[in-house]
Amino acid sequence: MRNLLKTDLYRIVKDKLFLVLAILAGVFALITPLANFALLYTFEEENIRYAMDAKSLFLNAFGAGSNFGLICPILLTIALCKDFSHGTVRNKIICGKSRISIFLSMFITASVILCGIMLAHALVTLGVSLCFFNYQATPFTGADFGELMLTLLFNLCTYLFVAGILSFFSVAMKNAGLAVVMYLAVNFFFVIYGGILDIAFLFSGSENTTAYAVFEFLSMSNPFSSSLFAGETGYTWKDFVYRLLPTLLGTGGAFGLGFLIFRKKDLK
């Protein structure tokens, strides 16, 4: 299993698409803070200029529904599908590798690449952002550090879910094109679904109503939700149950379905 994982990681890193990913990660990390600085600099009011902070740009860099967060999984899907189009998977089976180890290696490879490159992209975004903005309006404290680590955990778990989806579509679809289209459809669904729920959540009434509780759960459990920030009182038990649990269950479900398809897949 270890050799198989090393081989898969090496193949992805050596692929030209990985170089394209690295370049795009750097470009978006540079352009986004610069564009926000240029936009806010046009406002004369200082309170508007200081409305943006490096923390927001850093955490928004993890967004799965826009900019690099959308491009990265697409290019990675194409790279993963090369295992099938080039006959690499068939050769692995001939060499005695089990299908569960092959699929598990694919999932772990997708998870490592996605989480690693998205974290690197966000860190570079933070570094560039700090050249133009304060980290946040208030002094940075130990509690802020704890909330930041939890926010990173939620965001990286989202990309475990994305890795599960990519692994599923890579084995379920006949070619990379169909896998990309299906991922785009899932991505757009969650983004649009999340936007509608966020609006419904705002107009659902007081916190004591059933409608409010339902929309709160549906909104927070959306894996692609952009609202991955701690509230004024920090994270609560709802953040862990509503956000983390559905994402991990979705990851497990995508992995399980993907393996069931791969186990019966006819490799030619």
Secondary structure, DSSP 8 states (H G I E B T S, - for coil): -HHHHHHHHHHHHHSHHHHHHHHHHHHHHHHHHHHHHHHHHT---HHHHTT--HHHHHHHTT-TTSTHHHHHHHHHHHHHHHHHHTTHHHHHHHTT--HHHHHHHHHHHHHHHHHHHHHHHHHHHHHHHTTTS-S-SS---HHHHHHHHHHHHHHHHHHHHHHHHHHHHHHHSSSHHHHHHHHHHHHHHHHHHHHHHHHHHHTS--TTSHHHHHHHHHHHT-TT-S--S-BTTB--HHIIIIIIHHHHHHHHHHHHHHHHHHHH----
